[in-house]
């Protein structure tokens, strides 16, 4: 479960990898103490792999990579920057100016007045 959280949400919470690492160190130490002091040692069995979990981890990793790519693409300027770079000589010269909008200040009156918001309980319907 922890692997899934780290894979799916690592881009939105970058410190998750570090926290998961320290949590795993703590869990390993607790499990080792429990195994040594409270339980009988298990009889080891040789196995060829991790079985069906290999497929589960593979699909979880693929979905996680896709989610990470979407988080980066939709929450940053990566995609618009690359589209601008592809359209304009493969450089970013003028990119900032292309993201700004034109605004006519003549639409506003020259008289300024304070803007007051009435509290909710005083507002009329």
C-alpha positions as CSV (number, residue, x, y, z in Angstrom):
1,X,0.0,0.0,0.0
2,X,2.8,2.4,0.9
3,X,4.5,1.7,-2.5
4,X,1.3,2.8,-4.2
5,X,1.0,6.0,-2.3
6,X,4.6,6.9,-3.0
7,X,4.3,6.0,-6.7
8,X,0.9,7.8,-7.2
9,X,1.5,11.0,-5.2
10,X,5.3,11.4,-5.2
11,X,5.2,14.4,-7.5
12,X,2.6,16.3,-5.4
13,X,4.3,15.5,-2.1
14,X,8.1,15.1,-2.9
15,X,9.1,14.4,0.7
16,X,6.9,11.2,0.6
17,X,9.9,9.2,-0.5
18,X,11.9,10.2,2.4
19,X,9.1,9.7,4.9
20,X,8.4,6.2,3.4
21,X,12.0,5.3,3.7
22,X,12.2,6.2,7.4
23,X,8.9,4.5,8.1
24,X,10.2,1.3,6.5
25,X,13.4,1.5,8.6
26,X,11.3,1.8,11.7
27,X,8.9,-1.0,10.6
28,X,11.8,-3.4,9.8
29,X,13.3,-2.8,13.3
30,X,10.0,-3.4,15.0
31,X,9.4,-6.5,13.0
32,X,12.9,-7.8,13.7
33,X,12.4,-7.3,17.5
34,X,9.0,-9.0,17.3
35,X,10.5,-11.9,15.4
36,X,13.4,-12.4,17.7
37,X,11.7,-12.0,21.1
38,X,8.0,-13.0,20.6
39,X,7.8,-15.6,17.8
40,X,9.5,-18.8,16.8
41,X,11.7,-18.5,13.7
42,X,9.8,-19.4,10.5
43,X,11.0,-22.3,8.4
44,X,12.4,-20.9,5.2
45,X,11.0,-22.0,1.9
46,X,12.6,-21.4,-1.5
47,X,10.4,-19.7,-4.0
48,X,11.0,-18.7,-7.6
49,X,9.7,-15.1,-7.4
50,X,7.0,-13.0,-5.9
51,X,4.2,-14.7,-7.9
52,X,1.1,-12.8,-8.8
53,X,2.4,-9.7,-7.0
54,X,4.8,-9.1,-9.9
55,X,1.9,-8.3,-12.2
56,X,0.2,-6.1,-9.6
57,X,3.4,-4.1,-9.0
58,X,4.0,-3.7,-12.7
59,X,0.5,-2.3,-13.4
60,X,0.7,-0.1,-10.3
61,X,4.0,1.3,-11.5
62,X,2.6,2.0,-15.0
63,X,-0.4,3.8,-13.6
64,X,1.8,5.7,-11.1
65,X,4.1,6.9,-13.9
66,X,1.1,8.0,-15.9
67,X,-0.4,9.9,-12.9
68,X,3.0,11.5,-12.1
69,X,3.3,12.7,-15.7
70,X,-0.2,14.2,-15.7
71,X,0.4,16.0,-12.4
72,X,3.6,17.5,-13.8
73,X,2.0,18.4,-17.1
74,X,-1.2,19.9,-15.7
75,X,0.2,21.8,-12.7
76,X,3.3,23.3,-14.3
77,X,4.1,25.4,-17.4
78,X,6.0,22.4,-19.0
79,X,3.4,21.7,-21.8
80,X,2.8,25.3,-22.8
81,X,6.5,26.0,-22.8
82,X,7.3,23.1,-25.0
83,X,4.5,24.0,-27.4
84,X,5.8,27.6,-27.6
85,X,9.4,26.2,-28.1
86,X,8.2,24.0,-31.0
87,X,6.3,26.9,-32.7
88,X,9.0,29.6,-32.3
89,X,12.5,28.5,-33.5
90,X,13.0,26.0,-30.7
91,X,13.8,28.6,-28.1
92,X,12.0,30.4,-25.3
93,X,12.8,34.0,-26.4
94,X,9.6,35.9,-25.9
95,X,7.7,33.2,-24.0
96,X,6.9,35.4,-21.0
97,X,5.5,38.1,-23.3
98,X,3.3,35.5,-25.0
99,X,1.7,34.5,-21.7
100,X,0.8,38.1,-20.6
101,X,-2.5,39.6,-21.7
102,X,-3.3,43.1,-23.0
103,X,-5.3,45.2,-20.7
104,X,-6.9,48.6,-21.5
105,X,-6.6,50.8,-18.4
106,X,-8.9,53.3,-20.1
107,X,-11.8,51.1,-19.2
108,X,-11.6,52.3,-15.6
109,X,-12.7,55.7,-14.4
110,X,-10.1,58.0,-12.9
111,X,-12.1,58.4,-9.7
112,X,-11.2,56.0,-7.0
113,X,-13.5,55.0,-4.1
114,X,-13.2,52.5,-1.3
115,X,-14.7,49.0,-1.8
116,X,-16.5,47.8,1.3
117,X,-18.0,44.3,1.7
118,X,-21.0,44.1,4.0
119,X,-20.9,41.3,6.6
120,X,-23.0,38.3,5.8
121,X,-25.6,38.9,8.5
122,X,-26.3,42.4,7.2
123,X,-26.7,41.5,3.5
124,X,-30.1,41.8,2.0
125,X,-31.7,39.2,-0.3
